[in-house]
Amino acid sequence: MFWMALVASLFVQDSPDDLRKEIEKLKKQTVELQERLSLLEQAAVEDAQTIQRLRQVVKLLESNAPSEPSAPKTPGGPSPKPDIGPLAPIRAKVVFVDTKQNFIALSVGKKDKVEVGYRFQILRETYENGGESKLTALGIGEVEKFLGQDSMAKLVIKDGNVADMKVDDLAVAIRKIGELQPSKEEAKPEGKVVPEAPKDGVYAITGRTGAGPGAGYVLNYGSVFGAHQTQLLFVYKDGKFKAKLRLDKVDKTHSVGFVVDGTMEIAPETGDQVYIKELNKAMGGKIALADEKGGRLAIDLRQRDGVKPGMHCEVRRLGQKIGTLLITDVQVWGSWAKPDGDLKIDQIQKGDFVEVIDDK
């Protein structure tokens, strides 16, 4: 009887529900394996393209094709030609590095409207904790000539150490800077309301350079505020992240940025706030509760966010400043605050965006 019971239990061990769960599990594993296979196939294609470019470079080096000698500097001779650069952005990747000859090759050439004399800044993009993208400048190279049927540009390194550069590093052409068109607000005649000057660390989109998904965004953030080419910025509206921008053209008081591929969650618009660092690092939150009887407000900024009693917060709704708050008490769950200055508690609504603006 014991053996019969044991055999019977083996036949009824797997119920229909268990079988369905096992099938679903196998289906998920199959989908994951297919996705991984697709990524591996894509990486293999990119590696094959890189190998093909490297072979072209090696053939040229083996042929010992002499490069044009640079003209010696003689007293009283012609002055060196001024720096030149493209008007449109040109981005590329490093496909070859020769540390002995002090040059690199890029994945762009004549067909990409690159010209001899153009200068490229070499950068490396890394990702820190939390997925934040960080660019490190490695140096600057100048286009000397073209390789591989003019499909690649040969750059002589003028600034930086070529030994620090690697295949797949980024290269961004240093553009010829022209005058940026004033924003609509700046073009208004006298007597009209002038927009508030940007404060440190928070700026705004004031217009666009064209139409369509590839157009750039004009910002009221220029070199006088610390803007520089290739800088990463973060676009928000009322605390909600929209996209990352990379500056491509920088003027004294304005700049033009383009959306970084793969970072756009919502299309940026004129009037959106632009931050020089991610908002969670700028200590931003929202109003969670307005206690009119107690004359206090609850906000979702906690101890671990770094807030302290005595800090001031700016309150905004739909991008418009409403007033400021003073944090009075900080807890694990959030903070208590009270209106500061002329702001009244009945002017504040649940969900209004708040941001720490000082550490008083």
ZIVENFEN-V879433 format. One line per field, one symbol per residue. psi: psi as a letter, one per 30 degrees, with the letter a starting at -180 (. if undefined). burial: + if it has 16 or more other C-alpha atoms within 10 Angstrom, else -. A space follows every 50 residues. Layout:
# ZIVENFEN-V879433
psi=???
burial=???
This chain:
# ZIVENFEN-V879433
psi=eeeeeeeeeefgejleeeeeeeeeeeeeeeeeeeeeeeeeeeeeeeeeee eeeeeeeeeeeffhjklkkkkkkkkfakkkklklllelkkklkkfkkjee ghllklglbefggklkfkkkkklkklkakfgkkkkkkfaklkkeallhhg fkkkkkjfkljfffklkfllkkkjljkakkklleeffklkflkklkkklk fjalkfalfallfgllkkkhjafffgklkgkklkkljhfkkelkkkkfkk aefllklkkkkgfkekkllkfkkkkflkeffgikalkfkjieefhlkklh kleffgllkfkkkkkkkhfkkeallkkfkklefalkllkkbfkkfffklk fkkkkkfah.
burial=-------------------------------------------------+ --++-++---------------------------++---++++++++--- --++++++++---++++++++++--------------+++++++++++-- +++++++----+--++-++++++++----+--+----------------- -+++++++-------+++++++--+-+++++++++++++-++++++++++ +-+++++++--------++-++++++-++--+++++++++-----+++++ ++--+-++-++++++++-+--+++++++++---+++++++----+--++- +++++++---
